[in-house]
Amino acid sequence: SLEPFGKQAFFPRGFLRDSLNQLKRADLVVGYSDVETQLRRYTTAPFIQVKKTPINAESIANKEIAVFTAIGNPKNLYHTLEEVGAKIVEKQEFLDHSFFDKKELEAFAKRAKVKGAKYLVCTQKDAMKVDKSWNLGLQLFILEIELNIKKHQNTFNEFLNKLATDVAQ
């Protein structure tokens, strides 16, 4: 994450949904950044670092795209899209967890098309809120993300083994 500690503030000023002190209840902490040292102030839970890997982004590399999203921190999405070489020509941000209105998305697609967008892009989470029957005027591209463990694979394996043992008892 570009803001691993949510700007140290709760919504709407920051991205935190709960106090960092609640991390003391965690059994495992998963993060994008190497924040293990900073986390020790709040928890002794094992930490694994993961990396987001787009698995279908070759279709939009070097293409003009328009992105719409209703996620809490769209900067991460934009960063991921730029990393794969997509050229963002238009953006539309909705409040986190919002549902989409067909007319709003049609108007967005129209603006995007004028700016040269070839695709409307959203996350898998956002795609669940788009009616598949809607014709928005541009092809919808759903960015698929895979999480890969970057650091502490053994910690993750140990956690899974402990979890399996606990469940079996």
Salt bridges, closest charged atoms under 4 A:
ASP34 OD2 - LYS151 NZ 2.75
GLU36 OE2 - ARG40 NH2 3.41
GLU36 OE1 - HIS152 NE2 2.92
GLU83 OE2 - HIS79 NE2 3.32
GLU90 OE2 - ARG111 NE 3.50
GLU90 OE1 - LYS115 NZ 2.48
ASP96 OD2 - ARG17 NH2 2.69
ASP96 OD2 - HIS97 NE2 3.33
ASP96 OD1 - LYS125 NZ 3.13
GLU106 OE2 - LYS102 NZ 3.77
ASP126 OD1 - LYS129 NZ 3.58
ASP166 OD2 - LYS162 NZ 2.88
